Amino acid sequence: MGRYVSGDVVLASVRIGGLGEGKVRPVVVIAAGESGDLLICPVSSSPSTDGISIPLSLDDFARGGLDLFTESYALTYHAATIRAADVVGKKGSLLPGPLADIREVVAHPRETRPRRRR
């Protein structure tokens, strides 16, 4: 589909927790490798019970947004790697602050409590 960069919010089929069928959902690109692999964090309308979830609202987007009327959550515990070819669309791009919060928790899941930056 194209090249993606850290902070992009794209649509891709992912399985949360590695169980069951994949579902097309928004995911935040945390890092993009030169090989075309993307480190992503799934987004859901419900927070995770497995780990820290970072709330996302329309105010957290530099461009675009999600088609939800309520807050969404980046499920940091379920970060995964996908191929760029698995992306089916792009929804927008996050501002640097919310992206930094997600990255911080993914890098240090047990040590980190995110700070809300604007």
C-alpha positions, -999 to +999 in steps of 0.1 A: +000+000+000+028+024+007+054+036+032+045+042+067+062+061+095+061+061+132+029+078+144+008+067+115-026+052+124-034+026+099-059-002+094-046-038+095-058-073+103-044-082+138-051-107+165-051-093+200-032-118+222-025-141+193-058-159+197-087-163+173-093-148+140-076-115+129-098-084+128-093-053+108-088-026+133-068+007+137-032+002+148-005+028+157+028+024+139+055+026+166+084+019+143+089+011+106+118-011+096+137-009+063+125-044+054+088-032+054+080-046+089+060-024+112+060-025+150+024-017+158+001-012+188-036-022+183-063+003+191-096-006+207-127+010+220-121-008+253-090-006+275-070-038+280-072-058+312-038-073+304-017-041+307-015-004+303-038+012+278-031+047+265-063+067+259-066+084+225-090+111+215-094+131+183-073+158+200-043+134+199-042+134+160-021+158+139-041+146+108-071+124+104-087+105+132-108+075+141-144+070+133-154+066+169-174+090+190-158+080+223-123+076+235-102+048+221-072+030+237-038+019+224-033-016+238+004-014+246+006-049+260-004-063+226+023-046+205+032-068+175+050-068+142+032-069+109+042-065+072+035-032+056+017-052+029-009-062+055-021-025+058-054-019+042-058+019+048-046+049+067-066+068+092-043+096+102-012+105+123-007+110+160+009+141+176+044+135+191+032+135+227+007+106+225+031+087+203+059+092+229+035+079+257+028+047+237+065+041+229+075+046+265+051+020+278+059-005+250+096-002+257+092-005+295+058-022+301+063-029+338+082+002+348+062+029+331+032+050+339+026+073+309+026+111+313+000+129+292+018+154+270+002+180+247 
